[in-house]
Amino acid sequence: MKRLPASLWGIKSQVLKDVGEGITEVQIIQWYVEEGAYIEEWKPLCQYQSDKAVDDITSRYEGVVKKLHFQADDTVPTGKALCDIEVEEGKYLDDNSSPEPAPEPAQPSPAPTDTQTKQPTEGITSSTPADMTQNNKPNSRYATLATPAVRGLLKAHDVNIEDVLGTGKDGRVLKEDVHRFVASRDSAAATAPVAVSTPQTETAVNLTPIQSQMFKTMTRSLTIPHFMFADELNINQVNSMRKKLASDPKDPQKITFLSFAVKAVSLALNEYPLLNAKVDTSNPDKPQLIMRPKHNIGVAMDTPQGLIVPNVKDVANRSLLEIASEISRLSALGREGRLTPADLGGGTITVSNIGNIGGTYVSPVIVSNEVAILGIGKTRTIPIFDDAGQVTKGELVNFSWSADHRVVDGATMARMANRVRGFVESPELMLLNLR
């Protein structure tokens, strides 16, 4: 790129816009550029994690990055400048905003090790000093940048990224670097004498973005008067059907029990649409119910980043196989920290299968823009009596419903729950309602 005279250049601040879903701040995961680098318009600037998802922020301007106001792991409020970009004077006359630059982060960044004066650069430049020595610390200030999958792996193994020697570009830490570090650490721990240490003082730890969102959501949720309805279901027939589908040598299909439960909820919602609605209290003197035509059923998932609830869109018009495939896709993205706002937004009712982790009974809490939630407990195999009075093996699971008692009465919730039970205990009934 040919450099224009300095007089023909000006500075524009890239501001963090509202990313939607009521999100007021995001956490920077990694920068794709560094100070002095050239960036094209609409090319990715950085990757962020909000309370609900991970996504990229693209550059509003074309020019040279002059200053990064935040570093990796910093939290940025909406409306603050992320970075300053030197642009061609007069190119962005329609942009009349002049936001104040963001304040310096509370924790100063470590001083660069290269004391030479930075010269203007052309295009995107990246180099590693030839005399850089290998040690147990990152060899670049960009070494602490990592993908969500790597960050999840670090959290799962309780590893500080600054302790890992990265072999990626600019010293970035890769998955294999984490595995190598963990193997070395664990082997050393196995031969070292065991030392028991306890914290001597209390320490304050900031909530993660997902924990912050959960704090806000649950605080709002507990202003809703809940009531719970629980029942025990026999899932012998569903499990028998699943085994048959998985054992087909020509076309084996692995469909989880959760897929059947999600479809059963959708079929029951056709008869009890109230449970798919939301309460509109924008006018406190005249609250309303918003009846929603699509069944976007949320599925609570435990991920390295915390509990998240993406939803399967339009379940009523999806087959069991499609539902199972979508749950698998969302689960994989959740583990990697790559769920998008589209995956997480727009839910109408939630199913939480806590039994995958453990616990026979659960008392789920309603999400504030929904009126019902289903919690599924752990499956238990116990002796039961069949219709002929003979003792046989029974696979039982607890279904616990919570509903918004402001608009849902106990009888409606019981009828809805009984309909779901009928579909789950006799899955052939689903065939009569499939489209």
N, C-alpha and C positions, 0 to 999 in steps of 0.2 A: 504494500500500500504506500503510495506516495504521500509524504507528510506535507500538509499545507502550512503556510506561515502561521505563527502563533496568534497573530491578530485575527485570524479567520476561525479561531476555535473558541468554544465556550463550554461551560460546565453544566451538565444536567444531573439531577439526583433521581435515581431509580427508587421509587417509593413502594413500600409493601402495601398493596391494595387489599380491600376486604376480600377474603377468599370464600366467603359464604358460610352457611350453616351456623351463624352466630359466633364464629371464631374470631377472637380479638387479638391473638398472638400466635406466633409459630416459632419453632426451634430450627435453627440452621443445622443441617446434617453435614453438608459439604459444599464448597465452592467449586465451580467448574472453571473459574478464571482466577487470575492473580493480578495484583496491582501492576500496571504497565502493559497488560495484555490487550490486544485488539479484540473487540467483540462485535459481531454482526447483529443487526436488528432481528429480534425474535429467536435468537439462539439462546440455549439454556445458560443462565447465570449461576444458579445454585439449586440445591435440592433442600427441601424443608420438610419437617414433620409437624403437622398440626395436631389438635386434640383428636382428630379422627382419621387422618390419612397421611400418606407421604406423596409428594408431588414435586415438580420442577417449577421454578420461576424463570420466565424468559426475559430477555433484555428488551426494554422499550426503545432503546436508542442504539445507534451504530457509532462506535468510536473507541477511545482508549480508556480503560478502567484506571482512574486516578487514585481512588481510595475505597477500601472495603471498610464499612463502619462496624461490621460485626464479624466475628470469627465462628468457626464450627463450634456447636453446642450452645452458642448464645441464643437467648430468647428475644424475639423482635416483636414489638407491638405493631398493630396495623397503623398505617399513617406515617411511620418512621422511614427515613431514607436507608436503604440497604447499602448503596454504594454511589459514588460519583463517577460520571462518565464524561470525558472530554469529547465534544461533538463539533461538527462543522457548523460555524456560526450561520444562523438563519435557516437551518434545515428543518427545525422543529418549531416554527412560528406559531402553530396551532396549539402548542403545549404552553398554556399560560400559568401553570402551577409553579410555585416556587417554594417547596416545602423546606422547613428548617432541617439541616442535617441532624442525623441521630447523635446523641451524646456518646462519648467514648464508653466502652464497656467497663463495668466496675472492676473486673479482673484484667489488668493490662496484659497484652500479648507479650510473649518472650521476645527479647530483642533479636533481630536477625544476626546470624553469625558472620555474614559477609559484610565487612565494613567498607567495601568499595562503594562509591557513589553510583546509584542506578542511572543508567543511560536510557533515553527514550528507545522504545522497541517498535519494530514493525511486525504486524501480525501477531499470532500467538506464539510466544516463546517459552521454552521450558528447558532448563539445563540443570545438571547436577555437578557440583564442584568436583574436580578431579582428585583433590586431596582429601575427600571426605572419608573418614575412618569408620570401620564397622564397630559397633558396640551394641549394648543392650537397650539403647534408647533410640527413638526415631531420629533419622538423620536429616529431617526437613520439617519445617513448620506445617507442611501439608501432610505429614505422615499420620496425623490424627484424623484425617478425612477417610471415611470408609462407607461402603454401601450399607443399606439397612440390614441386609442378610448378615454381613460381617458384624455389625453392631449387635444384632440379635444373638449371634454366636458368642461374642464377648460377654454379653450379659448372662447367657446361659451358663458359661464356665467361670463367671465372676473374675474376669480378667480386665485389668486396666490397659487400654489401648496404648498408653505411653510406655508400657513395659515390653511391648512386642516390637521386634525388629521387622519392619515392613520391606517386602521385596518388590512391591509394585512400583508404578511410575511415581517419581518424586518421593519414594519411601512409603507410599500408601500401604496399609495393612490389608492383606488378602486372607481368604479363608484358610488356605494351607499354612499361612504364617501363624494363625491362631491355633490350628491343630498341632503344629510343631511346638509352639510355646507350651500348650497344655500338656502334651506328652512329656516334655522335658521337666516341667514343674512337678507333675505327678510322680514321675520316676524319682526325682530328687526327694520328694516328700516321703516316698515309701522307705527310703534308706535313712532319712533323718530322724532323730529322736523326737517323739511327740511332745510338743510344748503347749500347755493350755494357757491361753491368755484371755482376759476379759477386759472390755472397755472400762477405762477409769473415769471417764466423764461422759455426760450426755452430749450428743451432737445433733445439730439441726440438719435435715436433709430436705431439699426442695422436691416437691411433687413433680413427677414426669408429666409431659403434656397430656398423656392419656389418663393418668391419675387425676390431674386437674379437671379434665372434662368429666370424669366419673364423679368427682366431688360435687361439681355444679349440678350435674344431671340428677344424682341421687338426692341432693338437697331439695331440688324442685319436686322430685317424685314423691318425697315423703310429706308433701303438702296435700297429696291426694288421699282421700279416705279409702283404704284397701279393705277387701274381704277375700278370704281364701276358701277354695273348694278343692278337696283332694279325693282321689279315688285310686284303686289298685286294679291294674289291667293284666289280663292273661295274654301274653304275646307268643304263645306256642305256635299258632298258625302262621303268623308273620315270619317268625324265624325259620319255620319249615319251608315257606315259600322262598325266602332268601337263600337258603341252602340249595334248593333245587335250581335256582337261577345261577348260582355260582358254580354248580357242578356240571353244567351243560358243557360237554367237551367241544361242541361246535361253536358255541357263542356264549362263553361264560360272562355273566353280568354280576358285578359286585355292587349291590345296592344296600346301603346302610339302613338300619332301623330308623335313624333320624329322617331319612328321605320319606319313608312311609308316614311318619308322624306329621311332617310338614304337609304332605299331600292330604292327609286326613283332616288337618285343621282347615285347609283351604276348602275342601268339600263341605265341611260343616258350616263354614262362613257363608256359603251360598244360601243356607237356610236361616242363619242368624247374623245378618250383615251388621247389626249393632256392634258386634265385637271387633269389627274392622274399622270403626269410626274413630274420630278424634273430637275432643271437646274444644270449642272455640270460646274463650272467655275475654276476647278483645273488648266486648261491651259487657262489663260485669253485671249490669242490670238486666241483660237479656242474653244469657249464654246460649250457644247453639251447638248442635251436633253436625259435623261435616262427614257425610257418608262417602266413603271412598270406594270406587268401583274395582280397583285392582288389589289383589292380595300380594303385597310385598312383604314376605314373611322373614323377619330377622332371625338369624341363627347366631347365638352367643358363642364366641370362640376364645379359647385361651391361647395367647401368643406370647413370644418373648417380650413384646412391648407392653403387654397387659391385656385385659379383657376388652374385646371389641365386638361389635354386633353389625356385620354386613347383612344384607338381605337378598333373598332370592326374589327377583322381580317376576310379577305376573304368574304366580304359581298356578292359578286356575287354568291357564292355557299351556302348562308344561306337563310332560309325561314324567313318570317316576324316574326313568332313566335320565331325562334332562335335568330333573331336580338334583339327582345324585351327582351328576357331572358338574353342575353349577356349585354345589356345596364343596366339592373337591377343589374346584378352581379357586373359590374364595378362601378356603382353608390354606392352600398353597401360598396365595398372595399375602395372607395374614401372617404366616410364619416368616415370610421374607420382608415384611413391613412395606408392602407395595400396594395395599388397598387404596383405592381412589375415593374422593368424595362421592362419586356416582355409586360406588359399591355400598357406601355406608348411609347415604341419604335416602329418604322417601319410604322408610319402613312403616308398616301399618299395624303389625302385631308381631310378638316375639316368641320364639321357642328356645329355651335354654336347657341343653342336655348336660346337666351337671353330673349325671351318673357316669359319664365317661371318666371322670376323675375319682369320684367316690361320693358316698352319701345317699342314703335311701330316700330321705325326705328333704324337701327344699321349700322355702317360702319366698318366691321371687317377687321382685319389686317392679312395679309398672314404670315404663318409660313415659315421660310427661306428655308426649304427643300421641300416646296410644291409650286404649282403655282396658286392655287385657294382656296377660303374659302367661305362658305355660312353662313350668319347670319339670323336667323329667329326671327321675332319680335312677339309682343303680338297679340293674336287673338282678333278681334273686331267684335261685332254683330251689324250690321247696316242695314237699309232698302236699297234694291237694286231692279232693274227691272229685271224680268225674260225674257225668250225668247218671251213670249206672251205680253210683255209690262206691266205686272202686278207687283205691288210692293209686294215684299216678303222679308223674313228675310235672310240675307246673313252673313256668318261667313268668314271674310276676314283676311288674314295674309300677312305681308310684307316679301318677300324673297330678301335679299340684298347680292349680290355677289361681291367679290373683286378678281381681277386676276392680274397676273404678266404681265404687258404690254410689257415686253421685248420679250416675246414669244407668248403671247395670244392676238389676235386682238379682237376688240369689236364684230364683227360679229360672231365669233366662240363662245364667251361667251354668246351672246344673244341666239344663237341656242341651246346651252347646257341648258340655263335657261328655254327656252320655252319647251324643251323636259321634263325637270323635272316638269314644271308646268302641262304639259299634263298628266303625270302619277299621280300627286297629285290630280288634279281636276277631273280626271276620273280614279279612282283606279282600275277599272275593266281592264284597258289596261295593268296593271302590269301582269295580268294572262297570257296574250299572250306571255310575255317575261320570265316568271318564268321557271326554269329548274327542 
